[in-house]
Amino acid sequence: MQLFSWKRVIKRLANLQLAIGLLFAIGVVIAFGTIIEQNQNINFYQQNYPESNPLFGWLTWKLILRLELNKIYTAYWFLILIVIFGASLIACTLSVQLPALRRFKRWKFYTDTKKVKGYEHNLLLHHSNGLSYHLHSAKYHLYRQGRKNYAYSGLLGRVGPIVVHASIILLLIGSSIGAVTGYTGQEIIPRGEIFHIQNLIKLGPTSTVPQNLAWRVNDFWITYTTELKTNQFYSDLSLLDTFGNEIKRKIIFVNEPFVYQGITVYQTDWDIIGIKVIQNNDGTLQVPLKKIIKNGRKFWLGSMQTSQGQSVSILLNDLNNQIYLYDKIGVLIKVIKLGETFSPNPTEFITFTEFLTSTGLQIKTDPGLRTVYLAFFFLIISAYASFISYSQIWSVENQAKLELTGNSNRAVLFFQTEIQRIINKTRLNF
């Protein structure tokens, strides 16, 4: 009775309508995950999904938080949906596809080849031995029972759907592991500073952030094209242990991350936070700069006072050493380069010595990433395997002739041409 119950559960899980329904539901949920911004703070949802103006007439920030639509991919109900869909694929593989594969390998003999719809041909009986030889040469597996013969080729093409299911199951497992155990952090770190992972923008329910590691930003710089456009920006990073000893050091840039024991640090952004100034050789002071974005362009603006109370505004538009100086009413005073001296009056000398920069880093870990890569590898293999034609040939020795028929699940014209070529070789070699 218990075995029968399990068979009934597997049969229901293997139902095609159930699998299509689950796939449709997952697609709808993912669409919501694309529309609704994920892993934002409560204030963000209160401002963008207010109760006074709900999205679609019903979606408010309270409902988003209640249904965990702000973190769909780690929500318990979404993971349950993924588990059921995975179970459906496994049940279909075990109860339908694997038995079908075993059936394709079985010997099938017919006493009347007309029962099989496909390519038909008649040969004289004395060609039967030559035909078997040429079928074997064409990579067909041959079986004989009395006067009945059976041959097949391309069984690998029938394995394709099984591999597709296996790859999808691996993909679900890998993505679920990454969503549950992975995390993503975003840090803006000034040059020369040491930092730990603190600003987490995504954290799985079972994620653990290592506290025994720290990173140091040794340096940051930008390279430019001949047209003074940004070419690439770089960060020189060191990984430190709890005693401050350097474990690993690497210069990273876009598409060249820092990787250590499953933790990946990406170069994502940069900023200018200030500029160092020497005023009348009285020591160095730091002038803070504020980033302003206008018409898609970035500017950094700050101001300082001269010893005589004059206000000087400082404007930067990049790290290309060009510094624009304005007076209090916005009139351009001078354009100088880093290291040059500026004299706002005959008794004062100001030198801009160094830009204070910070680098934007994304720290990410995804334990299921290798499983996802493996899933895509098998998916590619299954795509190629699915193009292989599965062909079958039956023949019956009837009186003085050999009745032959066959069919193929794809490339039927090629199959007919191949069989005709084998028959012609058989006749010529006799």
N, C-alpha and C positions, 0 to 999 in steps of 0.2 A: 504493500500500500504506500509506503514511504517512497519507494522507487518510482511508482506511478505518479505520485505528486510532484516529484522533481522533474519527471519527464513533461508533465503538464506545464510547470513553470517555465521550463526551457522552451517549450513549444510556443507559449504566449510571448516570451521575450523575443523569439526569433520571427515574430510576425512582422511582415513588411510594412503594413500600415502603421504599426507602433513605431518602427524605426524612422519612417518618414515624418510622423508626427513629432517625435523627439527632435529630429534634425531641424524641422521647421521652428519648433519652440526655441531651440538653441540659437537659431538665426535671428529670431525676433529679439531675444535677450541681448545678443551681441549688438544688434542695431541700436537698442536703447543705451548700451554701453558706449556706443559711438556718439550718440546725441547728447547724453548727459555726461558732463565732465566728471572724471573719476578722481578719487583721493584728494578732494579739496576740503578746506575747513568749513565749519558750519556757517560762518558769516557769508561765505561765497554763495552757498545754496540759498540762504535767506534773501540775499540781494537779487539773485538771478531767477529764483523760482518762488516769488512771494505768493502768499495766499490770496492777495487781492487780484493777481493776474496769473492764474495757473496755466502752465503749458498744456496744450491740447484741451483746455477747459477743465482739467481735473488733477494734473500733476503739480503738486506743491512740494516745498522743501521738507515739510513734515512727512509726507508720504515717501519721499526719496530716502530719508533717513530710516523710516520704519521698515521699508522693504529692502534696505541696504543697496539701493540702486546707485549709491555713491561709491560703492566698492563691489560691483557686480561679480567680478571674476574670482573673488574670494568669499562671496556670500555662500552660506551653507546650502541654501536651496539650489543655487546654480551648480555647486559641486555634486549634489544629489542627482540633478538632472544629467550631469556628465557621467556619473557612475551608472545610472540606468541605461543611458545610451551605449556606454561601453559594454555593459552586460548583454544588451541586445545584440551587439556585433559579435561578441564571443559565442552567444547561444546560436546565432545564425551560422557562424563558422563551424561549430561542433555538430550541429544537427542537420545542416543543409549542405554546406560546401565540402566538408571533408568526406561525408558519405558519397556525395556526387563524384568527387575525385576518385574514390575507390571504385565506383561503378564504371568510370571511364577506363580504368585499367583492366576491368574484367574482360574475359574473352566473350565475344558475342558471335554466335554462329546462327546462320539462317539457312533453312533448306530451300527457301524461295526468296531470291534476292529482290523480287518485285515488291516485297513488303517494305523495302527501304527506298524512299524517294531520293534520287540523286543521279549521278552520272552513271549511265548503263553502257555495257559493251559485251560483245560475245567473242570468244576466242576458240580456236580449235583446241581440243584437249591436249594434244602433244605440245602446246606452248606453256603448259602450267608450270613446269619446272623452271623454265627460263623466266617466266613472270615473277616467280618467288625470288629468284636471284636478283633481278633488277629492282624489285621492291625493297629488298634488304639493302641493296646498294644506295637506294634513295632515302635511307635512314628510317624505314618503316619496321615496326616490330611485328613479327609474323607468328601466327598460331594456326594449328591444323587439327581437325577432328574428323577422321574418316575422309569423306569427300568434301568437307566444308572447310573454308579458310577465312581467316580474319586478320587484318593488319591495321595498325594505327601509327600516327606520328604527331608530334607537336603537343605532347601531354603538358609540357611546360606552360603552354598558353592557358591551360585550365587552372594552373596554380596562381595565375595573376590575381583573380578576385580574392583568393585567400590571403595573399600578401598585402593587398589593398586594405582588407579588414585589419590585418595585424599591424600595419603601419598607422592606421587611424587610431587603433587602441593605444599604440606606443605614443602617438601624438597627444592623445588625451591624458595619458599617465604623465608624460613629461611636462605638459603645460600646467597640469594640476599641481604637480610637485613644485614647480616654479612659483605658482601663485600662492601656495600655502607656506612655503619655507623661504622664499626669496624676499629681498628688500631692495629699495632704491633710495639713495640719499643724494642731495644736491647741496654743494658747499661753494661759497665764494670766499676765497682765502687770500689775504694779502701776501705778497712776496716776502719770503723769509720766515713766515709763521708756521707753527706746528699745529695740527688739528686732528681731532677724532671725528668719527661719523656721528653727527648729532641731528642735522636737519633731514629727517626721513620723510619723503613724500609718498612712499609706498612701503607697507610692512605687512607681511603675511601673518596669519594667526599663530604659526609655530616658528616664526623667524627668530633667529638669535644674532645680534650684532656683536662682533668681537670687540672686547674692551682692552685687549692686550696689545693692540696694534695702533700705531699713529703714523701720520704722514707729515713730511716737511716739504714746503715749497721752496726749493733752493733758488730758483730764478724763474722769470717769465719774460718772454720777448715776442715781438711780432716781426715778420719779414714782409717786405712790400715789393710790388712789381715796379717796372720802370715808369709806369703811369702813376706811381704813388698810391696804388690801391692795395688793400690788404691781401697778402698772398697766403700766409699761414701764421698761426700763433702756437707757441710752444710753452710747455711747462717742464721744468726740471724737478722731478719728485724723488724723495727718499722715503722708503718704508722703514720705520723704527720699531724696535721691541720695547718692552716696559722699562728697560735700562737706558734707553736712548741710543742703542747700538744700531747701526745701519744694516738692515737685512738685504735690501735690494734698492738699486737706484736706476732710474730710467728717464729719458726725455720723451715726453708724449706730445702728440699733436692730434688733430682731427683724423680719425680712422686708424690711429696707432695708439691703443690704450696701454695702460699699466695693468698687468695680470699677475695675480699671486694667490694660489690656493683657492681658486674659484671666485675671488674678488676681482672685479674689473673696474678700473678708474678711467673714465673718458674725459677728454678735453672738450668742453661744451661752450664756454663763454669766457669773457674777460671784462675788466672794468678798470677805470682810472679813479683812484680814491683821493689823490692829492698830488701836490708838487712840493719839492724841497726848495727853499729859498735862503740865500745868504744875503743879509741886509747890512751894508757897511762893515763887513767883516766882524759883526758882533755875535756870530753864532748862527746856527741853522734853525730855521723855523719851518713848520709844515703848514701849507695852505690847503684846506680841504676843498675838494671839487665835487660838484653835483652833476650827475648825468641827466641830460635833457634829450628827448627824442622828438624830432619835428620833421614831418614829411618823410619818415622812414630813415632819417639820418641822425647819427648820435653826436652830441656835443657835451663837453664838460666845462662847467662854469664855476668860477670862484672869485673872491675879491680879497684885497689886502690894503692896509693903510701904510703910507710912507711916514717917515719920521716927522714930516711937516703937516700931517693930517690929510694928505691928498688920497683920494680913493682910486685904486687901480683895479679894473676888472680883468680877469685872466680867462681866456677862451682857448680850448683845445678841441680839435676835431679828429685827432688820431694820435698815435705815438710816433709820428714822423718828424719829431723835433721842432715843429712849427708852433710857436706860442704867439697868440694875438693879445695885445694889450689895449684896453679902452679906458677912457676917462669916465667920470661919473654920469655924463650925459650921453654916453654911447659912441663917442667919436674915437676912431682908431688912432692910437698914439704911435704904435710901432709893432712890427712883426720881427721877432727875434728867434734864435735857435737855442736849444738847450746848451748851457755853458757860457752863453754870451752875457755881457753885462749891460744893464739898462740904467740910465740916469734920469730919474724924473725931475731932478733939480741939480744945480751945480754942486751941492754938498752931499749928495746921496748916490750910492751905487748899489744896485740890486742884481744878483746873479741867480738864475734858475738852474739848479744843479742836477736834479733827478726827478723822474716821474715815480710816483707811488702807485703801483699797480696791484691788481688782485686777479686771480685766475678762477674761472668757473669750472668746477669739477663735478661729474656725476659718478657716484660709487654704486655699483650694482652687483648683486649676486643672484644667480639663477641655477640652483642645483639640478633642475630638470632639463637644462639646455642640451646636454649631450644626448639625452633620450629623444628630444625633439629632432635633433640633427639625424639621429639614427632612423627615426620614423620617416623623414623626408628622403633619406637614402633608399629605404625599402620601397617608398612610394614611387620613386623614379624607376627602380628595378621592375616593379610591378607594371608600370606603364609600358616599358619595353616588352615585358613578357606577354602582355595582353595583345600585342600585335602578332604573336605567333599563332598560326592557324592550326587548329586541331582537325586532322583529317582521318577518315575511316574508310576501309575498303573491305567488302565482302565478296567472296566468290564461291560458287558451287559447281562441282564437276557433274555435269548432267549429260549422260549418253556420250556423244562424241564431241561435245563442246564444253567450254568453261564460261559459265555466266558470271559476269563481274559487274558490281555496282559500288558506288562510293559517294561520300559527301564530305563537306568541309564547312566549318562554322563561319569562315570568312575567306575572302580572296577566292571565290568559287571559280572564276575564269582561270586563274593561275593554277588551281587544283586540276581542272579539266585538262589544261595544257600539259601539266606535269604527267598525268596518267596516260595521256595519249602518247607522250614522248617515251614513257616506259614501255608501252605496248608496241610502239614502232621498233624500239631496240630489241624487244623480245622476238619479233618476227624476223628482224635482220640477222640476229645471232643464231637463229635456229638452223 
